[in-house]
């Protein structure tokens, strides 16, 4: 009966998200008794601050807390985001009401920004390797995609000389992501400075996707620390990683009032805001003291140590200064490519690791391990690999 009903052409521009597909495969294997250890997804396994849970539960119990909320959230939430940026990033936001837009996770922001700024045929600069959603959002907006390669020999920072060779008169947005996922490359003030200068000179919107700045890093940084950044940049941030609130879907967008308003026009036509319980829980979480982040990073440091041993057991090379929820490693020279390498680890050791090709062609010789499993599970994965490979 549906043979004559077809989807829009844009549906054919994207495929189901890799991790959505792969987790279904793993579920089938587990149902058959495989007991796969998954080191794939960067979804924190630890709970959020208890203050966030308490605030959310208390709000849910109120009879007046179950109606629609404004797309722009509450003043308390916007002020909490602003104070968080001042406290931890040293960034002053003059008007939280007009410069901050709460998001249902920063992934929503990637799509909303793309819809707000891109016309069909506009160019977009996307890092390779990089977050696949930048590509899918750009394709759905009808944009022309230009991948700029990041290289281990350049510490995974942009090659600004190479950027000048792109058709910059057509480029509308440049996506950046520091600390970088998947490579874990730290943010550098000099990179941010050059990005802002590059964006201003060519009339390109620079968007920094910044959810990993607290993880394995005692000095969080923001592109908005750079002089002039508010004129040509947007920063996305999220509570998913640093406050263990991935399932709560709380993110934010920060820029100048004009850019924020452009995105709000799109967002306000898509959703009806977050539940008040989620909002109040986020406000409480944002007030967490430095000890929260110190404790979180102590645990991730322990996990990173085991993950580094896993990389060594696999014959992979990885650097030690990586930040974020993952460890990125170069596969042995004798290995054919990262996909066959990861498939062999899954088949032989029943451990799921992510091939770097998921993040672009520049990831062909790399694999990624998630730190979102406790030390004892990581140690089990290590034992399997040591005994099976």
C-alpha positions as CSV (number, residue, x, y, z in Angstrom):
1,X,0.0,0.0,0.0
2,X,3.0,2.4,0.5
3,X,4.8,1.6,-2.7
4,X,3.8,4.9,-4.3
5,X,4.8,7.0,-1.3
6,X,8.4,8.1,-1.2
7,X,10.4,10.2,1.2
8,X,11.8,13.6,0.5
9,X,15.1,13.6,-1.4
10,X,16.9,14.9,1.7
11,X,16.3,11.6,3.4
12,X,18.6,10.0,0.9
13,X,21.4,12.4,1.8
14,X,21.9,10.9,5.2
15,X,22.0,7.4,6.7
16,X,21.1,6.1,10.1
17,X,23.6,7.3,12.7
18,X,26.5,4.8,13.0
19,X,26.1,4.2,16.7
20,X,22.4,3.6,16.3
21,X,23.1,0.9,13.8
22,X,26.0,-0.6,15.6
23,X,24.3,-0.8,19.0
24,X,21.4,-2.7,17.4
25,X,24.0,-5.2,16.0
26,X,25.6,-5.6,19.5
27,X,22.1,-6.1,21.0
28,X,21.6,-9.0,18.7
29,X,25.0,-10.5,19.5
30,X,24.3,-10.1,23.2
31,X,20.9,-11.8,22.8
32,X,22.8,-14.7,21.4
33,X,25.0,-14.8,24.5
34,X,28.1,-12.9,23.2
35,X,28.3,-10.6,26.3
36,X,30.0,-7.8,24.3
37,X,31.9,-5.1,26.3
38,X,31.1,-1.8,24.5
39,X,33.8,0.8,24.5
40,X,32.0,2.8,21.9
41,X,29.5,5.5,23.0
42,X,30.6,8.5,25.0
43,X,27.7,8.4,27.4
44,X,28.7,8.9,31.0
45,X,27.8,6.0,33.2
46,X,28.1,7.9,36.5
47,X,25.2,9.9,38.1
48,X,24.8,13.7,38.0
49,X,25.2,15.8,41.1
50,X,22.7,14.8,43.7
51,X,21.6,18.5,43.9
52,X,20.4,18.2,40.4
53,X,18.3,15.1,41.1
54,X,16.9,16.7,44.3
55,X,15.9,19.9,42.5
56,X,14.3,18.0,39.6
57,X,12.3,15.7,41.9
58,X,11.1,18.6,44.1
59,X,10.0,20.4,40.9
60,X,8.1,17.4,39.6
61,X,6.2,17.2,42.9
62,X,4.9,20.7,42.4
63,X,1.4,21.0,40.9
64,X,2.4,24.1,38.9
65,X,5.5,22.6,37.2
66,X,4.0,20.5,34.3
67,X,3.0,23.1,31.7
68,X,4.9,24.3,28.7
69,X,8.0,26.3,29.3
70,X,9.5,29.0,27.1
71,X,11.8,28.0,24.3
72,X,14.4,30.3,25.8
73,X,14.2,28.6,29.2
74,X,13.9,30.5,32.4
75,X,15.9,33.5,33.6
76,X,17.3,31.3,36.4
77,X,18.7,28.9,33.8
78,X,20.2,31.6,31.5
79,X,21.8,33.3,34.6
80,X,23.2,30.0,35.8
81,X,24.8,29.4,32.4
82,X,26.2,32.9,32.5
83,X,27.6,32.5,36.0
84,X,29.1,29.1,35.0
85,X,30.9,30.7,32.1
86,X,32.3,33.5,34.3
87,X,33.3,31.2,37.1
88,X,35.1,28.5,35.0
89,X,35.9,30.1,31.7
90,X,36.5,33.7,32.7
91,X,34.0,34.8,30.1
92,X,31.6,37.7,30.9
93,X,28.2,37.6,29.2
94,X,26.7,41.1,29.2
95,X,23.1,40.0,28.6
96,X,22.2,36.4,29.4
97,X,18.6,37.0,28.2
98,X,19.8,37.8,24.7
99,X,23.1,36.1,24.4
100,X,22.3,32.6,25.7
101,X,19.9,30.1,24.2
102,X,19.2,26.9,26.1
103,X,19.2,23.8,23.9
104,X,17.8,20.3,24.2
105,X,21.4,19.1,24.0
106,X,24.0,20.7,21.9
107,X,23.3,18.2,19.1
108,X,20.0,20.2,18.6
109,X,22.2,23.3,18.3
110,X,24.2,21.8,15.4
111,X,21.0,21.4,13.4
112,X,19.4,24.7,14.4
113,X,22.5,26.6,13.5
114,X,22.7,24.9,10.1
115,X,19.0,25.6,9.4
116,X,19.4,29.3,10.6
117,X,22.5,30.2,8.6
118,X,22.8,27.9,5.5
119,X,21.1,28.3,2.2
120,X,21.3,25.5,-0.4
121,X,24.7,25.8,-2.1
122,X,26.5,27.6,0.8
123,X,29.8,26.1,1.7
124,X,30.6,24.6,5.1
125,X,34.1,23.7,6.4
126,X,34.0,20.5,8.5
127,X,36.9,18.9,10.3
128,X,38.2,15.5,9.1
129,X,38.2,13.6,11.4
130,X,35.2,15.2,13.2
131,X,31.8,14.7,14.6
132,X,29.6,13.1,11.9
133,X,26.5,15.3,12.8
134,X,28.2,18.3,11.3
135,X,28.1,16.5,8.0
136,X,24.5,15.3,8.3
137,X,23.1,18.6,9.4
138,X,24.9,20.4,6.5
139,X,23.6,17.9,4.0
140,X,20.0,18.3,5.3
141,X,20.4,22.1,4.9
142,X,21.5,21.6,1.3
143,X,25.0,23.0,1.8
144,X,28.2,22.1,0.0
145,X,30.6,20.3,2.3
146,X,34.3,21.0,2.3
147,X,36.4,18.8,4.6
148,X,39.6,20.3,6.1
149,X,42.0,17.6,7.2
150,X,43.5,17.5,10.7
151,X,46.8,15.7,11.1
152,X,48.5,14.1,14.0
153,X,51.8,15.8,13.0
154,X,50.1,19.2,13.5
155,X,48.6,18.1,16.8
156,X,45.2,17.9,15.2
157,X,45.0,21.7,14.8
158,X,43.8,23.4,11.6
159,X,46.3,24.1,8.9
160,X,45.6,27.7,8.2
161,X,47.6,27.9,5.0
162,X,45.6,25.0,3.6
163,X,42.4,26.7,4.6
164,X,43.2,29.6,2.3
165,X,42.9,27.2,-0.7
166,X,39.2,26.6,-0.2
167,X,36.6,28.7,-2.1
168,X,36.2,31.0,0.9
169,X,33.9,33.4,-0.8
170,X,31.3,30.6,-0.7
171,X,31.9,29.4,2.8
172,X,29.3,30.4,5.4
173,X,30.2,28.2,8.5
174,X,33.3,26.6,9.8
175,X,32.8,23.9,12.5
176,X,35.5,23.5,15.1
177,X,35.5,21.3,18.2
178,X,38.2,21.8,20.9
179,X,39.0,19.9,22.9
180,X,38.6,17.8,19.8
181,X,36.5,14.7,19.4
182,X,37.6,12.1,18.4
183,X,41.3,12.8,18.8
184,X,41.3,14.4,22.3
185,X,43.5,17.3,21.1
186,X,43.4,20.1,23.6
187,X,42.2,23.6,22.8
188,X,45.0,26.1,22.1
189,X,44.6,29.8,22.7
190,X,46.6,30.5,19.5
191,X,44.3,28.3,17.4
192,X,41.3,30.2,18.7
193,X,42.9,33.5,18.0
194,X,43.7,32.5,14.4
195,X,40.2,31.1,13.9
196,X,38.6,34.3,15.0
197,X,40.9,36.3,12.7
198,X,40.2,33.9,9.8
199,X,36.4,34.2,10.4
200,X,36.4,37.9,10.4
201,X,38.7,38.3,7.4
202,X,36.5,36.0,5.2
203,X,33.0,36.6,6.7
204,X,32.7,33.1,8.0
205,X,30.8,32.0,11.1
206,X,33.1,30.1,13.4
207,X,31.2,27.6,15.6
208,X,33.1,25.9,18.4
209,X,31.4,22.8,19.8
210,X,32.8,22.6,23.4
211,X,31.3,19.8,25.5
212,X,34.6,18.2,26.6
213,X,36.4,21.2,28.1
214,X,36.2,19.9,31.7
215,X,37.1,16.3,31.1
216,X,40.7,15.4,32.0
217,X,41.4,19.1,32.0
218,X,41.9,21.4,35.0
219,X,41.7,24.6,32.9
220,X,38.6,24.7,30.8
221,X,38.8,27.1,27.8
222,X,36.4,28.7,25.5
223,X,36.7,30.3,22.1
224,X,34.8,33.2,23.6
225,X,37.8,34.1,25.7
226,X,39.4,35.3,22.5
227,X,39.0,39.1,21.8
228,X,36.4,39.8,19.2
229,X,35.0,36.3,19.3
230,X,31.4,37.4,20.0
231,X,31.4,39.3,16.6
232,X,31.9,36.2,14.5
233,X,31.6,33.0,16.6
234,X,29.0,30.9,18.3
235,X,29.9,28.4,21.1
236,X,27.9,25.3,21.9
237,X,28.3,23.7,25.3
238,X,26.5,20.9,27.2
239,X,26.0,19.4,30.6
240,X,26.0,15.9,29.1
241,X,29.7,15.1,29.7
242,X,31.0,17.3,32.5
243,X,27.9,16.9,34.8
244,X,26.9,13.4,33.7
245,X,23.5,14.6,32.4
246,X,23.5,13.1,28.8
247,X,20.0,11.8,29.1
248,X,18.6,15.1,30.5
249,X,19.4,16.8,27.2
250,X,20.7,20.2,28.5
251,X,22.9,22.3,26.3
252,X,23.4,25.9,25.4
253,X,24.4,28.3,22.6
254,X,26.2,31.5,23.4
255,X,27.0,34.4,21.0
256,X,25.9,38.0,20.2
257,X,22.2,38.8,20.4
258,X,21.8,38.9,16.6
259,X,23.1,35.4,16.0
260,X,21.2,34.0,19.0
261,X,18.0,35.5,17.6
262,X,18.5,33.9,14.2
263,X,18.8,30.4,15.8
264,X,15.8,31.1,18.1
265,X,13.6,31.7,15.1
266,X,14.3,28.2,14.0
267,X,14.3,26.5,17.4
268,X,11.0,28.2,18.5
269,X,9.2,26.6,15.5
270,X,10.5,23.1,16.4
271,X,10.2,22.5,20.2
272,X,8.2,23.8,23.1
273,X,11.1,24.1,25.6
274,X,12.4,21.8,28.3
275,X,10.4,20.5,31.3
276,X,10.7,22.8,34.3
277,X,12.1,19.9,36.4
278,X,15.0,19.5,33.9
279,X,15.6,23.2,33.9
280,X,15.7,23.4,37.7
281,X,17.9,20.4,37.9
282,X,20.3,22.0,35.5
283,X,20.4,25.2,37.5
284,X,21.4,23.2,40.6
285,X,24.0,21.2,38.7
286,X,25.6,24.4,37.3
287,X,26.3,25.5,40.8
288,X,28.6,22.5,41.5
289,X,31.9,23.4,43.2
290,X,35.3,22.7,41.7
291,X,35.5,19.6,43.8
292,X,32.9,18.0,41.6
293,X,35.1,18.3,38.5
294,X,38.2,17.2,40.4
295,X,36.5,14.0,41.6
296,X,35.2,13.3,38.1
297,X,38.6,13.7,36.6
298,X,40.3,11.5,39.2
299,X,38.0,8.7,38.1
300,X,38.5,9.4,34.4
301,X,42.3,9.4,35.0
302,X,42.1,5.9,36.4
303,X,40.1,4.8,33.5
304,X,42.4,6.5,31.0
305,X,45.3,4.6,32.5
306,X,43.6,1.2,31.8
307,X,42.5,2.3,28.4
308,X,46.1,3.2,27.5
309,X,47.1,-0.3,28.5
310,X,44.3,-1.6,26.2
311,X,45.7,0.4,23.4
312,X,49.2,-1.0,24.0
313,X,47.8,-4.5,24.1
314,X,46.2,-3.8,20.7
315,X,49.5,-2.6,19.4
316,X,48.2,0.9,19.0
317,X,50.0,4.2,19.7
318,X,48.3,7.0,21.6
319,X,49.5,10.3,23.1
320,X,49.1,11.1,26.8
321,X,47.8,14.7,26.7
322,X,44.4,13.7,25.2
323,X,41.3,15.3,26.9
324,X,37.7,14.3,26.8
325,X,35.8,11.0,27.2
326,X,37.8,8.9,24.8
327,X,41.3,7.6,23.9
328,X,42.3,7.8,20.2
329,X,45.1,5.5,19.0
330,X,46.9,4.8,15.8
331,X,46.6,1.2,14.7
332,X,49.7,-1.0,13.9
333,X,51.3,-0.5,10.5
334,X,50.6,-4.1,9.6
335,X,46.8,-3.6,10.1
336,X,44.9,-3.1,6.9
337,X,42.5,-0.4,8.2
338,X,40.6,0.6,11.3
339,X,37.3,-1.0,10.3
340,X,38.8,-4.5,9.8
341,X,40.9,-4.0,12.9
342,X,37.9,-3.1,15.0
343,X,35.8,-5.9,13.5
344,X,38.6,-8.4,14.5
345,X,38.6,-7.1,18.1
346,X,34.8,-7.5,18.2
347,X,34.8,-11.0,16.7
348,X,37.8,-12.4,18.7
349,X,37.6,-10.6,22.0
350,X,33.9,-9.5,22.1
351,X,35.0,-5.9,22.7
352,X,33.5,-3.2,20.7
353,X,35.9,-0.3,19.7
354,X,35.1,2.3,17.2
355,X,37.0,2.5,13.8
356,X,38.3,6.0,13.1
357,X,36.6,6.0,9.7
358,X,33.3,6.8,11.4
359,X,34.7,10.3,11.8
360,X,36.1,10.7,8.3
361,X,38.7,9.4,5.9
362,X,41.5,10.9,8.1
363,X,40.6,8.3,10.7
364,X,41.5,5.3,8.6
365,X,44.5,4.4,10.7
366,X,42.9,5.1,14.1
367,X,40.5,3.6,16.6
368,X,38.7,5.2,19.5
369,X,38.0,3.8,23.0
370,X,35.4,5.2,25.3
371,X,36.2,5.9,29.0
372,X,32.5,5.5,29.9
373,X,32.9,2.2,31.6
374,X,34.2,1.6,35.2
375,X,37.7,0.4,35.8
376,X,36.7,-3.2,36.4
377,X,34.9,-3.4,33.0
378,X,37.9,-1.9,31.3
379,X,40.1,-4.4,33.0
380,X,37.9,-7.2,31.7
381,X,38.2,-5.9,28.2
382,X,42.0,-5.8,28.6
383,X,42.0,-9.4,29.8
384,X,39.9,-10.5,26.8
385,X,42.2,-8.7,24.4
386,X,45.4,-10.1,26.0
387,X,44.0,-13.6,25.9
388,X,42.3,-13.6,22.5
389,X,44.5,-11.4,20.3
